[in-house]
């Protein structure tokens, strides 16, 4: 595993922790409390992030 790949794996780890542990729950609670709109952004990012990570890391290995 190259240094570049290790760096991106660490970045994705922090992104995933932030998105799933902080952003999605806070957005969902905000919506459930009735203060905000339906959390489309949180749902889209939550679903898309693993696919983005996998595609990016696979593309990087191919270079």
Residue, then its C-alpha position, 0 to 999 in steps of 0.5 A: x500500500x502506497x503512502x498516497x493510498x494510506x493518506x486517503x484511507x485515513x481521510x476517508x476514515x475521518x470523513x466516515x466517522x464524522x458523517x455517520x457519528x455526527x452529521x447524519x444523527x444531528x440532521x435526523x434529530x433536527x428533522x424529527x424535532x420539527x425544526x428542519x426540512x427532510x434530511x435529503x443531503x444526509x441521506x444522499x451523503x450517507x449512502x454515497x460515501x462508501x461507493x465514492x471511497x471504494x471507487x476512488x481507492x480502486x482507481x488509485x490502485x490502478x494507476 
